[in-house]
Amino acid sequence: MKIERRGVILVICAPSGTGKSTLIKRLMKEYSNIAFSVSCTTRKPRAGEVDGKDYHFLDKDEFLRRRDAGFFAEWANVHDNFYGTPKQATLDFLEQGRDLLFDIDVQGANQLRQNLAQGAYIFIVPPSKKVLVERLVGRATDAPEVIARRLDNARAELNEARHFDYIIVNDVLELAYYDLRAIYLAERTKRESLPGVLDRLLAEW
C-alpha cells in the first residue's frame, strides 16, 4: 500500500555563530525530500540567481500589493529590501508531500506560527556565552564592533527561544545533528503528516 503523506515544516532559528548553517546543510544532504522555501524579494538578482528557483523577484509596488492582500505567510524589511514567503504556495508544496525548511529570524518565525499554525519550531543555542564569543572571534570575519552587535542580538533572540518547540544545544556538532535529525524524523510520523492512513486501515475491518 502506498502511504500518502503531507509535508512537514521545519523552522530553524539561532544566534549567529551557533553552527546553524552547518547543521542545516547536513540534514538537507541526507534527506533529499527537504527543500528551502522560495521567497519573494524586491532586491535585484545577483549573478547566477534564477527567478523562481532562488527567489521570486518582484518590484516594490507589487510586493506591497501582495503583502496588503495577505499573500505572505511572513515578510520582513531587511536593509531596505523586502522579503516574504508566499502562503498558498507553501501549503500547496506540503500537500505534495514535500518537506520545507525555513532558515529565518525569530520575527519571521513568529509570523509563520501565527499564519500557518503548523510546523516544528527549532531553536539552536550555544552551550555558553563564552563558547559563542570564542566561535565568533575564531571565524576572524567580523570586526569587534560587529561581534558586539551580534552578541546583543543573540541575547534578544534567546529571549524569544522560549516560544519554540525544541531547543538544541550545539556543544558537540555530531550530537546536535542527531537531535535535529530525530526531530525531523519524528515530525514525519506525526498523525497530521499521514492523513487517511488510519481511515484506510479501519475500512478494511
Secondary structure, DSSP 8 states (H G I E B T S, - for coil): --------EEEEE--TTSSHHHHHHHHHHH-TTEEE---EESS---TT--BTTTBEE--HHHHHHHHHTT-EEEEEEETTEEEEEEHHHHHHHHHTT-EEEEE--HHHHHHHHHHH--SEEEEEE-S-HHHHHHHHHHHT-S-HHHHHHHHHHHHHHHHHGGGSSEEEE-SSHHHHHHHHHHHHHHHHTSGGGSTTHHHHHHHT-
